[in-house]
Amino acid sequence: MTTDRWKDLCEAIMREPDPRKLMELVEKLNQTLEERENELKAKRGERRSCSSPA
């Protein structure tokens, strides 16, 4: 995922006058943020397992 994707979606949301398209953009933003959150959690879990004593 591109780290700036959420920023692009936020800008599109601010400019979108059509309520249906606006809702689609908001849903895409939510999905993008959830994916990013999952990526960060996975990385954090990898770091913990790497730093754990064997």
N, C-alpha and C positions, 0 to 999 in steps of 0.2 A: 504494500500500500504506500502511496506517496504521502509523506508526512504533511504536505500542504493541502491535501484533498479536502480536509474538513474546512480549511479556510476558504477554499474556492466555493464549497457548498454554502457556507455562511453568507458569502457575498451574493451568491445567486438568490438565496432566500430573501435577503434584504431588498433585492430588485424585482422580485417576482410579484406581479399584480394578480395573477390568476390563482384563486384559492385551491383548485385541484392540483395545479402544478406545484404550488407552494407546499401542499401536503406531501406530495411525492418527494420533493427536495428535503423536507424535514425527515421523512422516513429514511432517505439515503444517508443523511447526516447521522441519524441515530445508529444505523447499521455500521457506518464507517467508524464512529467513535467506539462502538462495541468491539469491532474487530481490532482496533488499536489497543483497547484495554486488554483484550485477550492476548495480543502479542506481547505486551509489556508484562503481563502476569506470567506468561510462559518463560520469558527471558529471566525474570526474577527467580522463578523456580529452578531454571538451569544454573544460575549463579549459586543458589543455595546448595544444590547437589554437588557442584564442583568444589565448593569451599568446605563441605562437610568432611570431617576426618574419616578416613577409610578404615 
